Amino acid sequence: SYNQEIKKASKLEKIYILNDFIGMNIGSKLQKLIFEKVNKSNCEIIWLAVYSKNTKAQEFYKKSGFKQVGFIDFKVGKHNYENYIFSKKLYK
């Protein structure tokens, strides 16, 4: 679970890139725009949840400076999916 106290945080819901467009730097460009927007809102931290089996996304976020800080269960019907929580401190 995620126990870190956060005063000003923003959640990045998801960035989805179709497989045909992976490797074209679209995710990085979108993420840069998101960071700029979050910085303007005076948030200190941005966080997100990533499915535990989505290693490609986890590596993308790690390369962008996110660190795994916990986990959360995501339930769909009777199925439970473990998601890792990643956060990144934003610098002004």
PyRosetta script that sets phi, psi and omega in degrees:
from pyrosetta import init, pose_from_sequence

init()
pose = pose_from_sequence("SYNQEIKKASKLEKIYILNDFIGMNIGSKLQKLIFEKVNKSNCEIIWLAVYSKNTKAQEFYKKSGFKQVGFIDFKVGKHNYENYIFSKKLYK")
pose.set_psi(1, 166.9)
pose.set_omega(1, -173.1)
pose.set_phi(2, -105.9)
pose.set_psi(2, 112.1)
pose.set_omega(2, -173.9)
pose.set_phi(3, -113.3)
pose.set_psi(3, 0.7)
pose.set_omega(3, -176.4)
pose.set_phi(4, -69.4)
pose.set_psi(4, 132.8)
pose.set_omega(4, 177.1)
pose.set_phi(5, -77.3)
pose.set_psi(5, 127.9)
pose.set_omega(5, -178.9)
pose.set_phi(6, -127.5)
pose.set_psi(6, 126.8)
pose.set_omega(6, -179.8)
pose.set_phi(7, -88.9)
pose.set_psi(7, -45.9)
pose.set_omega(7, -179.2)
pose.set_phi(8, -131.1)
pose.set_psi(8, 99.4)
pose.set_omega(8, -176.5)
pose.set_phi(9, -128.2)
pose.set_psi(9, 154.6)
pose.set_omega(9, 176.2)
pose.set_phi(10, -130.0)
pose.set_psi(10, 139.1)
pose.set_omega(10, 179.7)
pose.set_phi(11, -100.8)
pose.set_psi(11, 128.7)
pose.set_omega(11, 171.7)
pose.set_phi(12, -89.4)
pose.set_psi(12, 113.4)
pose.set_omega(12, -174.0)
pose.set_phi(13, -68.8)
pose.set_psi(13, -62.6)
pose.set_omega(13, 178.1)
pose.set_phi(14, -163.2)
pose.set_psi(14, 151.2)
pose.set_omega(14, 166.1)
pose.set_phi(15, -121.7)
pose.set_psi(15, 117.3)
pose.set_omega(15, 178.0)
pose.set_phi(16, -113.0)
pose.set_psi(16, 129.5)
pose.set_omega(16, 175.6)
pose.set_phi(17, -123.9)
pose.set_psi(17, 127.3)
pose.set_omega(17, 177.5)
pose.set_phi(18, -62.2)
pose.set_psi(18, 146.1)
pose.set_omega(18, -176.2)
pose.set_phi(19, -52.3)
pose.set_psi(19, -37.5)
pose.set_omega(19, -178.8)
pose.set_phi(20, -64.2)
pose.set_psi(20, -18.0)
pose.set_omega(20, -175.7)
pose.set_phi(21, -109.9)
pose.set_psi(21, -1.1)
pose.set_omega(21, 177.2)
pose.set_phi(22, -67.1)
pose.set_psi(22, 138.8)
pose.set_omega(22, -178.9)
pose.set_phi(23, 94.7)
pose.set_psi(23, 1.7)
pose.set_omega(23, -179.3)
pose.set_phi(24, -102.9)
pose.set_psi(24, 11.5)
pose.set_omega(24, 178.5)
pose.set_phi(25, 67.8)
pose.set_psi(25, 15.4)
pose.set_omega(25, -179.9)
pose.set_phi(26, -66.9)
pose.set_psi(26, -43.8)
pose.set_omega(26, 179.5)
pose.set_phi(27, -60.1)
pose.set_psi(27, -43.0)
pose.set_omega(27, 179.2)
pose.set_phi(28, -64.9)
pose.set_psi(28, -40.1)
pose.set_omega(28, 179.4)
pose.set_phi(29, -67.2)
pose.set_psi(29, -42.7)
pose.set_omega(29, 177.0)
pose.set_phi(30, -62.2)
pose.set_psi(30, -43.0)
pose.set_omega(30, -179.1)
pose.set_phi(31, -63.0)
pose.set_psi(31, -39.9)
pose.set_omega(31, 178.1)
pose.set_phi(32, -60.4)
pose.set_psi(32, -44.2)
pose.set_omega(32, 177.9)
pose.set_phi(33, -63.1)
pose.set_psi(33, -39.6)
pose.set_omega(33, 179.0)
pose.set_phi(34, -63.9)
pose.set_psi(34, -46.1)
pose.set_omega(34, 179.0)
pose.set_phi(35, -59.0)
pose.set_psi(35, -42.0)
pose.set_omega(35, 179.4)
pose.set_phi(36, -61.7)
pose.set_psi(36, -44.2)
pose.set_omega(36, -180.0)
pose.set_phi(37, -64.7)
pose.set_psi(37, -43.5)
pose.set_omega(37, -179.5)
pose.set_phi(38, -66.0)
pose.set_psi(38, -40.7)
pose.set_omega(38, 177.4)
pose.set_phi(39, -58.9)
pose.set_psi(39, -39.2)
pose.set_omega(39, 179.3)
pose.set_phi(40, -67.0)
pose.set_psi(40, -23.0)
pose.set_omega(40, -179.6)
pose.set_phi(41, -88.6)
pose.set_psi(41, 5.9)
pose.set_omega(41, 178.0)
pose.set_phi(42, 65.4)
pose.set_psi(42, 25.5)
pose.set_omega(42, 175.0)
pose.set_phi(43, -78.5)
pose.set_psi(43, 147.9)
pose.set_omega(43, -178.8)
pose.set_phi(44, -95.5)
pose.set_psi(44, -28.2)
pose.set_omega(44, -173.9)
pose.set_phi(45, -137.8)
pose.set_psi(45, 143.5)
pose.set_omega(45, 169.8)
pose.set_phi(46, -117.2)
pose.set_psi(46, 138.3)
pose.set_omega(46, -178.4)
pose.set_phi(47, -137.2)
pose.set_psi(47, 162.7)
pose.set_omega(47, -179.4)
pose.set_phi(48, -158.6)
pose.set_psi(48, 165.7)
pose.set_omega(48, 175.8)
pose.set_phi(49, -117.1)
pose.set_psi(49, 138.5)
pose.set_omega(49, -179.5)
pose.set_phi(50, -128.8)
pose.set_psi(50, 133.7)
pose.set_omega(50, 177.2)
pose.set_phi(51, -55.7)
pose.set_psi(51, 134.2)
pose.set_omega(51, -173.8)
pose.set_phi(52, -59.0)
pose.set_psi(52, -25.9)
pose.set_omega(52, -179.7)
pose.set_phi(53, -92.8)
pose.set_psi(53, -1.5)
pose.set_omega(53, 179.8)
pose.set_phi(54, -90.9)
pose.set_psi(54, 74.2)
pose.set_omega(54, -176.0)
pose.set_phi(55, -67.0)
pose.set_psi(55, -30.2)
pose.set_omega(55, 179.2)
pose.set_phi(56, -62.6)
pose.set_psi(56, -45.8)
pose.set_omega(56, 178.3)
pose.set_phi(57, -66.0)
pose.set_psi(57, -40.8)
pose.set_omega(57, 179.7)
pose.set_phi(58, -59.6)
pose.set_psi(58, -43.7)
pose.set_omega(58, 179.6)
pose.set_phi(59, -65.3)
pose.set_psi(59, -39.0)
pose.set_omega(59, 177.3)
pose.set_phi(60, -58.9)
pose.set_psi(60, -48.4)
pose.set_omega(60, -178.4)
pose.set_phi(61, -68.9)
pose.set_psi(61, -37.0)
pose.set_omega(61, 177.0)
pose.set_phi(62, -61.8)
pose.set_psi(62, -42.2)
pose.set_omega(62, 178.7)
pose.set_phi(63, -64.2)
pose.set_psi(63, -23.4)
pose.set_omega(63, 179.9)
pose.set_phi(64, -90.8)
pose.set_psi(64, 6.2)
pose.set_omega(64, 175.4)
pose.set_phi(65, 96.7)
pose.set_psi(65, 4.8)
pose.set_omega(65, 176.5)
pose.set_phi(66, -78.0)
pose.set_psi(66, 149.5)
pose.set_omega(66, 176.5)
pose.set_phi(67, -125.0)
pose.set_psi(67, 140.9)
pose.set_omega(67, 176.9)
pose.set_phi(68, -72.7)
pose.set_psi(68, 126.1)
pose.set_omega(68, -175.3)
pose.set_phi(69, -122.1)
pose.set_psi(69, -2.7)
pose.set_omega(69, -179.3)
pose.set_phi(70, 172.4)
pose.set_psi(70, -162.7)
pose.set_omega(70, 178.2)
pose.set_phi(71, -148.9)
pose.set_psi(71, 161.9)
pose.set_omega(71, 177.5)
pose.set_phi(72, -148.0)
pose.set_psi(72, 143.4)
pose.set_omega(72, 177.1)
pose.set_phi(73, -88.0)
pose.set_psi(73, 137.9)
pose.set_omega(73, 177.1)
pose.set_phi(74, -118.0)
pose.set_psi(74, 118.5)
pose.set_omega(74, -175.2)
pose.set_phi(75, -105.8)
pose.set_psi(75, 134.0)
pose.set_omega(75, 173.6)
pose.set_phi(76, -127.9)
pose.set_psi(76, 107.3)
pose.set_omega(76, -175.2)
pose.set_phi(77, 62.0)
pose.set_psi(77, -124.6)
pose.set_omega(77, 179.7)
pose.set_phi(78, -91.3)
pose.set_psi(78, -4.8)
pose.set_omega(78, -177.0)
pose.set_phi(79, -92.5)
pose.set_psi(79, 140.6)
pose.set_omega(79, 178.8)
pose.set_phi(80, -116.0)
pose.set_psi(80, 129.0)
pose.set_omega(80, -179.9)
pose.set_phi(81, -120.7)
pose.set_psi(81, 121.6)
pose.set_omega(81, 178.7)
pose.set_phi(82, -77.7)
pose.set_psi(82, 129.4)
pose.set_omega(82, 176.7)
pose.set_phi(83, -118.2)
pose.set_psi(83, 139.9)
pose.set_omega(83, 175.6)
pose.set_phi(84, -90.5)
pose.set_psi(84, 142.0)
pose.set_omega(84, 175.7)
pose.set_phi(85, -98.3)
pose.set_psi(85, 128.1)
pose.set_omega(85, 177.1)
pose.set_phi(86, -116.7)
pose.set_psi(86, 144.9)
pose.set_omega(86, 175.0)
pose.set_phi(87, -138.5)
pose.set_psi(87, 159.6)
pose.set_omega(87, 178.6)
pose.set_phi(88, -143.0)
pose.set_psi(88, 130.2)
pose.set_omega(88, 175.6)
pose.set_phi(89, -79.8)
pose.set_psi(89, 131.7)
pose.set_omega(89, 179.0)
pose.set_phi(90, -95.1)
pose.set_psi(90, 138.6)
pose.set_omega(90, -177.7)
pose.set_phi(91, -108.9)
pose.set_psi(91, 134.2)
pose.set_omega(91, -179.3)
pose.set_phi(92, -87.6)
pose.dump_pdb("model.pdb")
